């Protein structure tokens, strides 16, 4: 598994258009994009699992700090997550 995170303001041209096309909307300059490549059918070893857990903890801490810095209430964040889940489910059917 590989993961990278880029700020939208670091992406331009065809790569940005490709991401926006896949997501179905334009990205804002203050957003970040995270891409994870999964090796399907391969069972990760313990070191890979440990690295993935650490990366998720880091991302979660960074997201929490960003939410707090912007003064977003937990209820507002929950509503955004619920909306995103509903959007993905609509696209799958």
PyMOL commands that set and color helices and strands:
alter all, ss='L'
color gray80, all
select helices_A, chain A and resi 8-10+13-23+46-69+74-92
alter helices_A, ss='H'
color red, helices_A
select strands_A, chain A and resi 2-7+32-37
alter strands_A, ss='S'
color yellow, strands_A
deselect
rebuild
show_as cartoon
